[in-house]
Amino acid sequence: MATTIDPKAPRYARQRILPGFGDEGQQKLAAAHAVLIGAGGLGSAVLPILAAAGVGTITLIDDDLVDETNLHRQILHGAADVGRAKVDSAADTIRAQSPGTKIIPRRGSFTRATAPQLLSGADILIDGTDNNETRFTANDAAVAAGIPLVWGSALRWGGQVGIAWAGTDYRDLFPGGPDTEADTCEIAGILPTVCTVTGGLMATEALKLLTGIGRPLLGRVLLFDALSGTTQELRYARDPGRDAAAAPGAAGPEAAASDRSISARELAGILEDAAGTRPVLLDVREPHEVALGVLPGAVTIPLGQLDERLAELDPGAPTVVYCHLGVRSARALDQLHAAGFARARHLAGGIDAWSRTVDPTLARY
């Protein structure tokens, strides 16, 4: 089915009158091709918004079937869809909502092998899978295709949204690569509204990128906490070591990543070695998080105070900085390296990875 989106249709009138949007923005959406991975909780928010806003072509990728446990948050699907392929159920919903949208369902996985064909002609890639391995694959595929990746993550009470494009990507946030032991909604649970809020933010970033309006989340991650009703913004930047590692004769990106990060198990081995040099453990979480549990002997300095309190630390000492999940510690690591802490690394996966793989008695949140 070819797209029959009419950018001048009355259904888009309230959008076109937005300052800076106008007819030009609506025409850009009608001509756009978005690829969305995942027809689950995040996709259930992203997909209807893109279609309703007037995105002309949307390719939807998912290999899963609708399960009854999905229905509290994956509102693209209804009770009658249990057992159906999610891409088929979602496509039917979108066709009823926006008949002019060209929806292309693709049942299967997004892999390195399938990515080039799936991204052919695409203007943007959106990852709503909340799967670590898929996100790294999506990141690398978007970089290769020269298109932006909008990614989102939702678990328990919180969500994260970011963009990989224009000189920074997901590997700058998580240089240690995918955490294959990360929790899922099936294990940890998920509040349904976390999906709708996070997915709505993802759709907003996609619309901004496709129309050229506003300030996209480049070099920034937006964190949403449903329990406190608050958001936070974390900034990050490109690791120069990645580009140096990619130069001819270098050991490759993996070598640069390992110089910046350390796994929980690796750190545990170092701390257990009585004959070895114990690194300084630097906790950059907020006080209310530290109260839930901390690594023994850690120095606690909230990320926002790190610059003004660097004098409390020894730049020549081996240092491992950590936070909750590894996002803030990656930012702190950039600050430490810029200040001359050449032996500093950060804990991949944060204290959450430590409690999952080393010390299960440490409280998770």
Secondary structure as UniProt FT lines:
FT   TURN            7..8
FT   HELIX           10..12
FT   HELIX           13..16
FT   TURN            19..21
FT   HELIX           22..31
FT   STRAND          33..37
FT   HELIX           41..53
FT   STRAND          57..62
FT   HELIX           68..70
FT   TURN            71..73
FT   TURN            75..76
FT   HELIX           79..81
FT   TURN            82..83
FT   HELIX           86..97
FT   TURN            99..100
FT   STRAND          102..107
FT   TURN            112..114
FT   HELIX           115..118
FT   TURN            119..121
FT   STRAND          124..127
FT   HELIX           132..145
FT   STRAND          149..156
FT   STRAND          158..165
FT   TURN            166..167
FT   HELIX           170..173
FT   TURN            175..176
FT   TURN            180..181
FT   HELIX           185..188
FT   HELIX           192..211
FT   STRAND          220..225
FT   TURN            226..229
FT   STRAND          230..235
FT   HELIX           240..245
FT   TURN            248..249
FT   HELIX           253..260
FT   STRAND          261..262
FT   HELIX           264..272
FT   TURN            274..275
FT   STRAND          280..283
FT   HELIX           287..290
FT   TURN            291..292
FT   TURN            296..297
FT   STRAND          299..300
FT   HELIX           303..305
FT   HELIX           307..312
FT   TURN            315..316
FT   STRAND          319..322
FT   HELIX           327..338
FT   TURN            339..340
FT   TURN            342..343
FT   STRAND          344..347
FT   TURN            348..349
FT   HELIX           350..357
FT   TURN            360..361
//
